[in-house]
Amino acid sequence: MNARDRYPQLEIDLGKLKENLTALRERCQDSFVGIIGVVKGVNAWDCAVRVYDEMGFPYLASSRVDQLRKMREMGVKTPLMLIRIPMLSELPDLVSLADASLQSDLDTIRATNAEAARQGKKHGVLLMIDLGDLREGFWSAEELVDAAVEVERELDCLELLGVGVNFNCYGSIKPDKRNMQGLVSLAHDVETAIGRELRFVSGGASTSTYMLLDGTLPYRVNCLRLGEIGLLGETDFASPEFLHKDVFTFRMQVVECRDKPSHPVGQLSTDAFHRTRTYVDRGIRRRALCAAGRVDYGDCFDLKPRMEGVEILGASSDHTILDVEAVKDKIKVGDILEFDVNYPSMVNLTNTPGVFLVSKE
């Protein structure tokens, strides 16, 4: 059976993805900002990666070494970057597969240099700075500058590409003029210490795009690591009209559709995920059951039904429960319902073996 006839199914519209990436590239070029194309959100899905590979970005990036390996095996021409701080145990694979990586620990940096020497390679390093989000990055400015000087002058198999920062991933810190100027100031300190200009001053990921679009991104910030906004057409602080919001379509098949009470019958305890829930008694209503669940996409409320009148009630591991009272004459067993996805659901769907991935040119 063709994958297009199997469900649950996630479809990617490659034409819309290409248009999104092209539009972002043009606007970044107008501001002299380069794009590192991040494909971790779609598990380095081969058809999407090929679109990214045609864009002429300086790097394609992922947080997972196995995704870098997949891209190498595809024959990707664009240099590759690992954007999760590497584990010591994966350094042989890192140096073999990636041209560059984000780094924030001096012991790991030195070990990366040693591994690059063993393999006879030169490996690029982007030093990460923590400006308040409290994930990866040097916290001390002095420690950052010392590490940069060591990479530049003593670690012969490493190339210091620049410095970067991360926002909105752990600590929910929004990129703004103040912390971006802090990045620029620290980049200047590094440049003064090493006696040359850095290639990249990377001002974060998709959530920093709004500053580029509204003209508030400092001119010295010349690189963004973009995944979500190109794939979904929006991010936390920006939803530009020129980007498609429907690059992805998630489809589930209805396996049951009948009238049932809207409130569970019997003594309430916990659900399959050990959560205590509350329910509203709305009387007897038509309910549809779809054959996909939290194992496939994560949180059911990250999905948005495209059919007006369909309401998501909840989900178990393998089923999604919908209220379809408003459209009960339009839905029957075997029907395929379509949903929009957000970033968390997209990540889950593209990493789930039971979801059939299809593309549209």
Secondary structure, DSSP 4 states (H G I P E B T S, - for coil): --GGGSSSEEEEEHHHHHHHHHHHHHHHHHTT-EEEEE-GGGTT-HHHHHHHHTTT-SEEEES-HHHHHHHHHHT--S-EEE-SPPPGGGHHHHHHH-SEEEE--HHHHHHHHHHHHHHT--EEEEEEE-SSS-SSSB--HHHHHHHHHHHHHT-TTEEEEEEEE--SSSS-PPP-HHHHHHHHHHHHHHHHHHTS--SEEE--SGGGHHHHHHT-S-TT--EEEESHHHHHS-BTTB--TTS-S-SEEEEEEEEEEEEEESS--S-----TTS---------EEEEEEES--HHHHS-GGG-EESSTT-EEEEE-SS-EEEE-GGGTTT--TT-EEEEE--HHHHHHHHT-TTSEEEEE-
